[in-house]
Amino acid sequence: MASKVLNIVLALLVLFLVYQRSVVKNEKPEESNEVALKTEMIPDSLKTKVSLGKKNLMFPKPAVVIGSYDKDGVPNIMTAAWTGVVNSHPLKMAVSMRPATLSYHNLTLNKAFTINVPSTEWVGVADYVGRYSGHDMQKFEKLGLTPLQGDSVYAPYIKEFPIAIECKITEIIDLGSHRQFIGEVLDTKVTKAFLKGKKNVDVEKLDPLILANGYYGLGNYVAKPGQALKMYED
């Protein structure tokens, strides 16, 4: 008798849990309503803008290290923030440099460069190679880094950095103070330890270095693209 009662109770409990799960699945997440409510409650003091004129206030900026060879085949690296993706098909990335830099002349000469993506642990290296010129020293040797010849382009990449992107220059544009070098991506190399699956990067583990009035790490995960917008959909 006791076992029959226990079986009935367990069956009712399972039915209740299945019902609760179906109800929760069909309901919109409460946080969506909370976020929308917060948007409506933003005070005017946080909406009023003040003109600051021509200011570079796009945040964040990348803090990547550009690899190139000089006219004698000596590898050089410099940190660049004026860089990013500029086209999808074919995949192209660009970096802008001043004529005063050695890298400017290296890229003009060899029509190739690498983009080396540092994690936050390499902040000291990124800061150093962005501050000191390759005109005055061999930075790889100074910092004990290992230059490796790219497989697809005539440019070195940094063995110790987690990501290296090899680019062949297809366009050069003089913008004013800077010359922009647009490169087609021919290969991307990633340290195995930073992979999630076969071809995806574990971004949280990578913790890429970014620039915003100082160096920062990635920060907290906020939302998945295509999901965050749902709070505003009917």
C-alpha positions as CSV (number, residue, x, y, z in Angstrom):
1,M,0.0,0.0,0.0
2,A,2.8,2.4,1.0
3,S,4.6,1.7,-2.3
4,K,1.5,2.5,-4.4
5,V,1.0,5.8,-2.6
6,L,4.7,6.7,-3.1
7,N,4.4,5.9,-6.9
8,I,1.3,8.1,-7.1
9,V,3.1,11.0,-5.4
10,L,6.1,10.6,-7.7
11,A,3.9,10.6,-10.8
12,L,2.1,13.7,-9.6
13,L,5.5,15.4,-8.9
14,V,6.7,14.6,-12.4
15,L,3.5,16.0,-14.0
16,F,3.9,19.2,-12.0
17,L,7.5,19.7,-13.0
18,V,6.7,19.1,-16.7
19,Y,3.8,21.7,-16.4
20,Q,6.1,24.2,-14.7
21,R,8.8,23.8,-17.4
22,S,6.3,24.4,-20.2
23,V,5.0,27.5,-18.5
24,V,8.5,28.9,-18.0
25,K,9.4,28.1,-21.6
26,N,6.5,30.1,-23.0
27,E,7.0,33.1,-20.8
28,K,9.3,36.0,-21.7
29,P,12.3,36.4,-19.4
30,E,11.6,38.8,-16.5
31,E,15.0,40.5,-17.1
32,S,13.8,41.7,-20.5
33,N,11.0,43.6,-18.9
34,E,13.3,45.0,-16.3
35,V,15.8,46.2,-18.8
36,A,13.1,47.9,-20.9
37,L,11.7,49.5,-17.8
38,K,15.1,50.9,-16.9
39,T,15.4,52.3,-20.4
40,E,12.2,54.3,-19.9
41,M,13.4,55.5,-16.6
42,I,16.7,57.0,-17.7
43,P,16.7,60.7,-16.5
44,D,17.2,63.6,-18.9
45,S,20.5,64.4,-17.2
46,L,21.9,61.1,-18.7
47,K,20.6,62.0,-22.2
48,T,21.8,65.6,-22.5
49,K,24.9,65.8,-24.7
50,V,27.7,68.4,-24.6
51,S,29.7,69.1,-27.8
52,L,33.5,68.4,-27.3
53,G,34.4,69.1,-30.9
54,K,36.7,66.7,-32.9
55,K,37.6,64.0,-30.4
56,N,38.5,60.4,-30.8
57,L,36.1,58.9,-28.3
58,M,35.3,55.6,-30.0
59,F,35.6,52.9,-27.3
60,P,37.2,50.4,-27.1
61,K,40.1,50.4,-29.5
62,P,42.2,47.3,-30.3
63,A,45.7,47.1,-29.0
64,V,47.3,44.7,-31.5
65,V,50.9,44.3,-32.5
66,I,51.9,44.6,-36.1
67,G,54.7,42.5,-37.5
68,S,56.9,43.4,-40.5
69,Y,60.4,43.0,-42.0
70,D,62.7,45.9,-42.7
71,K,64.7,46.3,-45.9
72,D,67.5,44.1,-44.5
73,G,65.0,41.3,-43.4
74,V,65.2,42.3,-39.7
75,P,61.8,41.6,-38.0
76,N,60.1,44.5,-36.3
77,I,56.9,44.9,-34.2
78,M,54.8,47.9,-33.2
79,T,51.6,48.3,-31.3
80,A,48.7,49.9,-33.2
81,A,45.2,51.0,-32.2
82,W,44.2,52.5,-35.6
83,T,43.2,49.0,-37.0
84,G,40.2,46.8,-37.6
85,V,38.1,44.7,-40.0
86,V,37.2,46.7,-43.2
87,N,35.6,44.0,-45.4
88,S,34.0,40.6,-45.2
89,H,34.4,38.9,-48.6
90,P,37.3,38.8,-49.2
91,L,38.2,39.2,-45.5
92,K,40.3,42.4,-45.2
93,M,41.8,44.2,-42.2
94,A,43.5,47.5,-42.1
95,V,46.1,49.4,-40.0
96,S,47.0,53.1,-40.2
97,M,50.5,54.4,-39.5
98,R,52.5,57.6,-39.4
99,P,55.5,58.0,-41.7
100,A,57.8,58.4,-38.6
101,T,57.4,54.8,-37.8
102,L,59.7,52.1,-39.2
103,S,56.7,49.8,-39.7
104,Y,55.2,52.4,-42.1
105,H,58.2,52.0,-44.4
106,N,58.3,48.2,-43.9
107,L,54.7,47.8,-45.0
108,T,55.2,50.1,-47.9
109,L,58.2,48.1,-49.1
110,N,57.0,44.5,-48.6
111,K,53.2,44.8,-49.0
112,A,52.6,42.5,-46.1
113,F,52.1,42.5,-42.3
114,T,50.8,40.4,-39.5
115,I,48.4,41.3,-36.8
116,N,49.3,39.7,-33.5
117,V,46.6,39.7,-30.8
118,P,47.8,39.9,-27.3
119,S,46.1,38.6,-24.2
120,T,46.2,40.9,-21.1
121,E,49.2,39.0,-19.8
122,W,51.2,40.6,-22.6
123,V,50.3,44.2,-21.7
124,G,53.9,45.0,-20.9
125,V,55.1,44.0,-24.3
126,A,52.3,45.8,-26.1
127,D,53.1,49.0,-24.2
128,Y,56.9,48.7,-24.8
129,V,56.8,48.1,-28.6
130,G,54.2,50.9,-29.0
131,R,56.5,53.4,-27.1
132,Y,59.9,52.6,-28.5
133,S,60.9,52.7,-32.2
134,G,62.4,50.0,-34.3
135,H,64.7,52.7,-35.7
136,D,66.6,52.4,-32.4
137,M,66.5,48.7,-31.5
138,Q,65.6,45.2,-32.5
139,K,62.5,44.7,-30.4
140,F,62.2,40.9,-30.7
141,E,65.7,40.5,-29.4
142,K,65.3,43.1,-26.7
143,L,62.1,41.5,-25.3
144,G,63.1,37.9,-25.8
145,L,60.3,37.2,-28.2
146,T,60.4,34.6,-31.1
147,P,59.8,35.9,-34.6
148,L,58.4,33.2,-37.0
149,Q,58.1,33.7,-40.8
150,G,54.5,33.8,-41.9
151,D,53.5,30.9,-44.2
152,S,51.4,33.0,-46.5
153,V,53.1,36.5,-46.5
154,Y,56.6,37.9,-46.1
155,A,56.1,39.2,-42.5
156,P,57.0,37.8,-39.1
157,Y,54.5,36.9,-36.4
158,I,55.1,36.5,-32.6
159,K,55.3,32.9,-31.5
160,E,54.4,33.7,-27.9
161,F,51.1,35.6,-28.7
162,P,47.9,33.6,-28.9
163,I,46.7,34.8,-32.3
164,A,48.5,35.8,-35.5
165,I,46.8,37.0,-38.6
166,E,48.7,37.1,-41.9
167,C,47.7,39.9,-44.3
168,K,48.8,40.7,-47.9
169,I,48.4,44.4,-48.7
170,T,46.0,45.1,-51.5
171,E,45.4,48.8,-51.1
172,I,47.3,51.8,-49.7
173,I,45.5,55.0,-48.9
174,D,47.1,58.3,-47.8
175,L,44.6,59.8,-45.3
176,G,46.5,62.8,-44.0
177,S,48.6,62.3,-40.9
178,H,48.4,58.5,-41.4
179,R,48.7,56.0,-44.3
180,Q,46.2,53.2,-44.2
181,F,47.3,49.8,-45.3
182,I,44.5,47.4,-46.3
183,G,45.4,43.8,-46.2
184,E,43.6,40.6,-47.3
185,V,43.7,38.0,-44.7
186,L,45.4,34.9,-46.0
187,D,45.8,32.9,-42.8
188,T,45.0,33.0,-39.1
189,K,47.0,31.1,-36.5
190,V,45.7,30.4,-33.0
191,T,47.5,28.7,-30.1
192,K,45.6,25.4,-29.4
193,A,45.1,26.2,-25.7
194,F,42.8,29.1,-26.7
195,L,40.5,27.1,-28.9
196,K,36.9,26.2,-28.1
197,G,36.1,23.3,-30.3
198,K,38.0,23.0,-33.7
199,K,37.7,26.5,-35.1
200,N,36.3,28.8,-32.4
201,V,38.3,30.9,-30.0
202,D,37.6,30.9,-26.2
203,V,37.4,34.6,-25.9
204,E,37.1,34.6,-22.1
205,K,40.2,32.5,-21.8
206,L,42.0,34.7,-24.4
207,D,41.1,37.9,-22.5
208,P,42.3,40.1,-25.4
209,L,43.9,43.4,-24.6
210,I,42.0,46.6,-25.5
211,L,42.6,50.3,-25.2
212,A,40.3,52.9,-23.7
213,N,42.3,55.7,-22.1
214,G,44.4,52.9,-20.7
215,Y,44.7,49.2,-21.1
216,Y,41.8,46.9,-20.2
217,G,40.8,43.3,-20.4
218,L,37.7,42.0,-22.1
219,G,35.3,42.5,-19.2
220,N,32.0,40.8,-18.4
221,Y,29.9,38.9,-21.0
222,V,26.8,40.9,-21.7
223,A,24.6,39.2,-24.3
224,K,24.7,37.1,-27.5
225,P,24.2,38.9,-30.8
226,G,20.6,38.2,-32.0
227,Q,19.4,37.6,-28.5
228,A,19.8,41.0,-26.8
229,L,17.3,42.6,-29.3
230,K,14.5,40.3,-28.3
231,M,13.4,42.5,-25.4
232,Y,12.3,45.1,-28.0
233,E,10.6,42.7,-30.4
234,D,6.8,42.2,-30.3
